């Protein structure tokens, strides 16, 4: 992290959000961390409530089996885990006055887990092979409708895009993803991002930024298509990683969080 030299203005924004309500009767069924939801694997779910501070959490999808390897060579939704979330949380703590949980391994939640509702910002990746059940779709819809925010990252190509679109359409049949330009408030709420012409870690692919809005125009999800900001976060302490790329990826991430916490 020593190599990351972001030019910043420290701001006293105490935007820690209130815990999302769990009172609705329509919320998906509850389950304990070590129950059937996670096959008694202690790596998944919430080990203790740390929602009094901003916490970077990740969405898991697909069948969960005890002992599965997590990380770059493990199941796809765990790519860049846990270094990306840890590095990003440290940068966020240095750039703002937000109370943030740092130096912890991020929680891994299913959309079916009601404990997810305590954490207003969640990361979802590798959606090309995502297959969500009706219960998970209901949980995602409830989470986003109540004010939760998704960063959808690390996917590329037409199949991945179509698969994501079909899942979001199941949750929000009245809404469509729309492509965002640099004038959108999410790119100007902390850092003023001047251009969306950024380099993709996937080679010659051109990154695009898409969003999903609620009926009031609030962005519920930011969608990084042909892009992978968390990969830049993960390797930001690697001396061979270009500084400009990592700095830019952090700027996008910080803006995403501040938009999520203030809208």
GIURMO-V567244 format. One line per field, one symbol per residue. ss: DSSP state (2 for helix, 1 for strand, 0 for the rest). phi: phi as a letter, one per 20 degrees, with the letter a starting at -180 (. if undefined). A space follows every 50 residues. Layout:
BEGIN
ss=???
phi=???
END
This chain:
BEGIN
ss=00000000001000000000000000000000000222000000100000 00010011100000000000000002220000222222222222210001 00000011100002222200111110222000022222222222200011 11111022222222222222200000011000002220000000000000 00000001111110000011111110102222220000000022222222 2222222222220
phi=.feedeecdfcededfffgffdeffefggebfgeefgdlmeffdndebfc ffcfcfccedbnfdcgnffdofddfgfdgmeefgffffffffffebeffc fdlcfgfddefeeffgffcfccdcclefdfcefffffffffffffeofcd edbmbbnffgffffgffffffcfeccfcfddfffgfecebeeeebeedee fenefdfcddbcdefenffebdceelbbfffffgdfeefeegffffffff fffffgfffgedc
END
